[in-house]
Amino acid sequence: MKTDKKQLHQEMKRNFVIERLEKLGVTTHDHKSIYIMDYQELLAVLVLAEMRQVDIEHPEHKWFR
């Protein structure tokens, strides 16, 4: 039973990241579908996608330059 809860928790985290990527319009990365990636791969793709959303020309985001 404990394993089932852990698996469910991992799947929920994975689904959350997939939903975030879908909202950003990302469905593939390096010619690989996000729907077959594991959680760690998805997190890396999400970080890259979120970073691309930052407007580096905005005065508050000078540290990105």
N, C-alpha and C positions, 0 to 999 in steps of 0.2 A: 504494500500500500504506500509506503514511504517513497518508493521508486516511482510510482504512478504520479504522486504529487510533484516530485522533482521534474519528471518529464513534462507534465502539464505546465509547470512554471516556465521551463525552458521554451516550450512551444509558444506560450503567451508572449514571452519576451521577443522571440523571433518574429511573431506576427506583428507586434507593435512596431518593430523596426521596418518590416516590409510595408506597413501602412504609411509610415513616415516617408519612406522612399517613394512610394506611389504618389503621395501628395506633392513631392518635389519633381515628379515626372520621370523618375529613374526606375527602369524595369530591367536594364541589363548593365553589366560592367565588364569590360574586357571580353566582350562577346559571350558572356555567361549570364544566364537568367538569374535574377535575384531570388526567384522562387525555388531554386535548387541549391542555393548557397547555405552554408551553416551560419550560426549566429555570429561567430567571430568575423567571418568574411563580410557579413551584412553590416556590422558595426563599422568596419573600415570604410565601406562604400558610403555609409551614412555620414561619417565625418567628412569625407571628401565632398559630398554633395552639399552639406551644410556650409562648408567653407566657401564653396562657389557662390553661395547666396549673399555673402558679405559684400557690401558696397565699399571697396577700398578707397574710393574718392571722398567718402563722407568724412568730415573732420574728426569725428569720434573714433574712427577706425584707422588712424595714422599708424598705429603699431603694426598693421598688416604690411606696410610698405617696406 
